Amino acid sequence: MKFAVATLPLVLALVVDAIPIKERGFSDIGSLDEVVLFDSPAFQDEAGNTLVNVESYVFLKQFDISPLSSLLGDALEKIGLGDVGDKIDVALDRLSLLATIGMPGKVVKMKVSGCDKEATLPKTSLGDLGLVTGVVSVGKCGTNNSFSASVQGDDFSSDVTIFPSGSDGFGVISDIDDTIKISNVLDKVKLAKATLFDDPTPVPGMPELYKSLATSLSKPQFIYISGSPYQLYPFLREFVATSFPDSRGPLFLRNLTITDLDLILDSFSEDANKKLEYKLSQIARVQAMYPSKSFLSIGDSTEKDPEIYGQAFKTHGGDFIRCIWIHVVDGADNSDARFAAAFEGVPQERVRLFNDSQISALADVDVAGGQC
């Protein structure tokens, strides 16, 4: 039997959507609603207004998920992690968004400090189960490096950071799992432990490297693109904020409509073409915001990052994808044939493969000066 954390929420959301709009009175956030607002990138239009590429998730107030502990324990026992003791509470906390009901028909209004305009996001839809992404204007803003944004409810407040960046200069597109965070994607049991129970651990040397890039690339726009589901956003956001405080940035995570624990873990190793298409779409999203920036793209060899960045280079050009760095992880397909195919058409000097022992030396690479 699968761990059906969100089966009930999904059914209830379908029932709610069947009620006519006039009868359910959907519009602004109400007393029964809660919102997760995501950290977001921002850019300027020709008139000097700040545009925010913002994402939010609207759901009914949290269920008591403690009764799910026995179901979670059964599911973990199937993969050899039955004896987790009091760590079950850690897993339930990280999976708490699985037990929520995404609400369609909701309008989120966001206030951004230092900006002169309140933003209204597009209405949430049933198809995305309460998740919505849109580009909104917050008018003229100050000159801060970042802004705080918030959505206020009756008894909650969702506060996030908006990361504005200029039209030119550098940026960093980074994967998360096994690029900056030890996730053990190639081993399902170790992956489950790292995702659900263990304190998140950065790949040794990567926090120092990213801190150096923040200086050498003159405060680049860091954007983290991951195949992890958005239900893990609070966990991953806290990890980046804690382990990479000098290179914080928005996280683009997948809307997988996850309905059980098995799919949470399978999402890391699902159909490679789906993951490739998703990440390419998010890189295109970045390129649409910052067409004149040059990006250093950093990933690893456990999944499809070489193929994704190679294709992005050919699609958007070498001015946009300036360099590609790939962390070579033991146990992955690290064959010459794989990398040759992934980077066919990409100049060899634009690609760097590195192992654990070479991470510290990457800080000496003058990317801003044209090296890769």
N, C-alpha and C positions, 0 to 999 in steps of 0.2 A: 504493500500500500504506500502510495506517495504521500509526502508531507504537504498537505494541501493548505498552506498558510493563508493564501489569498483567494481560495475558491469561493468562500462565502462573500467576501467583499466584491468579487467580480459579479456574482449573481445579483447582489443587492444593487450594484451600480446599474446593471441592465434593467432591473425593476424600476429604479428611480428614473432612468432615462425614458421609460415608457410613459411616465406621467406627463401630461401636457405642461408646457412651460408656464402658462398662466396659473395653473393649479399649484405647481411647486414653487413658484415665485422666485426662480433663480435670477440673480443679477449680482449685486455686490456680495462680498463675504459676510456671512451671517453668524449668529451665535453658535451654530453647530459645526461651523467649518474651521479648518486650520490650514495654514499655508506654509510650504517650504519654498523659500526664495533661494535661488542659486547664485553664487558669485558669477559675475558676468563681465565680458570685455566691452569696451566702449570705443567709439571713434567719432570723428567730426565730419559734418557735411560741409558743403561749400559756403554756407552762411555762418559757419562757426558754432552751430548747435551740436550738442553732444548726443549721439545716438547710442543706445545701449542694446546689445544683443542679449536679451534677458530670457530667463526660463523660470517657471514656477510650477509647483504641484499643489493642487487643492484637494483636500480630503476631509471626510467626516472626522470628528475628534476621535483620538486614539482609543481603540479597544483595549481592554485588559487582556494582554497576550500571555499571562502566566499559565493558563490552562493548556497552552500549546507546548509546554516544556516536555510533556511525555511523548507527544508526537515527534518533536524534534529529536528526543533521545532515541526513539525507534529508528528514525531515518539515519541518524549518525551511526547507530549500531550496525546497520547494513554495510557501511563502508569502513568498519573497523574502528570507530571512535565512540563506542558505547559508554566507556568509563571516563566521563569528563567532569564529574563531581559538580562543584558549585560554579564551574565555568559556563554552565548552561545559561545562566543569567546574562553573561557577556554576549553569547550568541543571540539570545532573544532581543537584547537591546540593539544589536547591529542589524537584525532582521525586522525591526519593529515596523518599518514602512510597508513590509509585506502584508501586515494585518490591517491595513487602512483601506478605505473605500474612496477611490478617486472620483471626484464630483464633476460631471459635465455641466456646461451652461453657466459657469462662474466667471466673474470679471474681477481681476486683481488690479488694484491701484497701488502704485509704488511711489514712495517719496524718496528723493535722493538729496542728501545734505549738500549744500553749496550750489545747488542747481535751482533755477527759477520756475521749473515746471513739473507738475505731478504727471506721472506716466500711467496710462491705462493699457494693460496687456490685452491681447486678443482673448476672446471667450474660450474657456476650456471646452473640449469636445469629448464625446463618449469614446471615439476611436482611440484617443490617447489616454483615456482613463484619468482625466484630471491634470495631465501634464500639458503644458503649452510653452511654445517658444515664439518670440517675436522681436522685431526691431522697433524700439520706441524712442521718441525724442524726449529729453528732459530739459531742453532749452539751453540757455547759457549757463555755464558752470565756472567755478573758480579755477585756480591753477594748481590744485592739489594733485599729488601723484595718484591718489585713489580717493574714492568717495564711499561713504557708507549709505546703504539703502535699506528701507524697511517697509514691511507691510504690518499694519496694526489691526488686531482683532479684539474681540470682547475681553479675552483673557490670555492672549498670546501676542508675541511680537517676533517676527522673523527678520533678523538683521544680517545683512551680507555686505560684501565689498564689491564695488564697481571698479574695474581696472581700465582706465582710459589710456590710450596710446596714440602717438602721432602717426601720420600717414607714411612716414619713411623710417629709416633706421633698421634695427634688427629685432627679431623675435625668436623665441624658442618653442617649437612644438615637441612635446614629450609624451611618451607612453608612461604608464605607471607600473604595472605588474612585471617584475623581474627586470625593469629598467631602472626605476628609482626605489622600488619597494620589493623586498624579498617575498615572493608569493608562491614559488615552487609550482608554477602552472603545469609542469609536465608530470606531476605526481598528485593524483586526486585526493589522497588522504592528507598529504602535507598541505595541499592547497586549501582543503577544508579547515585545517587547524589555523593556517595563517589568516584566512578570511573571517573565521567565526570566533576564535578563542585567543590567539596569541596577540601580544602587544605588537603592533606593526613595526617592522624593522627596516630601515633604509638600506639599500645596497651600499656597502662600505665605500666611502670616498665620494659618493654622489652628492651629498649635501654640500661638501666643500667645493666640488666642481661647479655646482649650480650657483653657489655664492660667488665664485670667481667669474662666472659668465655674466652675472648681474652687474659686475663692475666693468669687465673688459668689453662688453657689448653695450655699455651705457644705458643701463636700465631697460633691457629688452622686454617686450610683452611675452610672458610665459603663458602658454596654454597647454593644458594637460588633456590629451585625447585618449580615452580608454574604452575597451570593450566591456568593462564591468557595468552591471545594471545600476540605474540611478537610485535604486533602493539602498545602495551602499554609499550614497553620497555623503551623509553626515560623518561616517567613519573615515572615508578617504579624504574628505576636506580637512578634518582634524589632523590626519597624518601629514598632509602637505603643509598645513599651517605650523605644525610643531617641528617637523624634521627639516623643512625647507622654508624657514621664515623669510629668507632674503630673496626667494624666487617664487613667491606666491603668485597664483594666477587662477583663472577660472578652470573648472573641470567640465569637460564635455563627456557625459556618460550615456549609455544606451537606454532607450525605452524598450525593454524586452517583454513587457507585460508578464513578468515572472509570476507563476502561480504555485511553485513548490521548491523545496530545497534542492532537489536533484537538478532543476533547471538553473539555479544560481551557480552551481558548480559546473554544469555542462556548458554554460555560457562562455566559459574560458576556452573550451576546446570544440565548439560547435563548428558547423560548416564554415570552412576557411573563406569561401567566397563571400558569405554574408558579412563577416567581420571586415574583410577587405573593402567591400562596398560601403559599409558604414563609416569607416575611418576616412576613406577618400571623400565621402560627402562632407565630413566635418572639416577636412583640410580645405575643401572648396568653400565652406562657410567662412573659414579664416581668411582665405584669399579674397573673398568678396568684401570683407571689412578692410583689409590692409593690402590692396593690390600692389603697392609700391614698396612694401617692406621685403626684407630678405630674412629667411628663416633657417635656423639650424634645427634639423629634425633628428631627434634622438629616440632610439627604440632598442629592441633586443631580438634575439634569434629564436625565441621559443615559439613565437606565432608567425604572423605575416608582416611584421614591420619592414623587413627588407623589400618585399614585393610592393607594399603600400607606398613607401617613400620613393622607390624607384619609379612607380607609375605616376606619383604626384609630380616628380621632377619632369617627366616627359609631358604631362598634361599642362602644368602651369609654368614650366620653364626654369632655367637655372638662375634667373635673377630672383625668383621667389623662393625656391628651395636651394639655398646657397650651399649647404653641406648636409651630409647624411652620416650620422654616427650610429653604429649598431653594437650593442653589448653582446658579445658571443658567450652564450650560456652553455655550460657543460650538459650533455645529454640531448641537446637540440640538433637539428639537421644543420650542421655547420660546414657542409661540403662546398668545395670550390664550384661544383656544377650548380648548386642552388644559388649562390651569390652571383655567379656569372649570368644566370638567367634573370635574376631579380634586377640586376643593375645594367642589363643590356641597354646601350644607348646613353648611359650616364657616364661622363668622363671619370676615369679611375681616380683622379686626384680629388674628386668631390666626395668620395666615400671613404670612411675610416671604420674598420672593424677593430674592436678592442676587447680584451679580456679583463678580469678583475685586477690583475697586477699592473695594468696600463692606465687605470682610471686617473690616478693622481697626476700623470704626465699630461693629461688632456688640458689642464689649466694653462699650459704653456703654448698651446696652439693659438696662433693669432688669427682667429676667424674674422675679426673686423678688418684685418689687413689683407685678407684674401686667401689665407690658408684654410685647409680642412683637416 
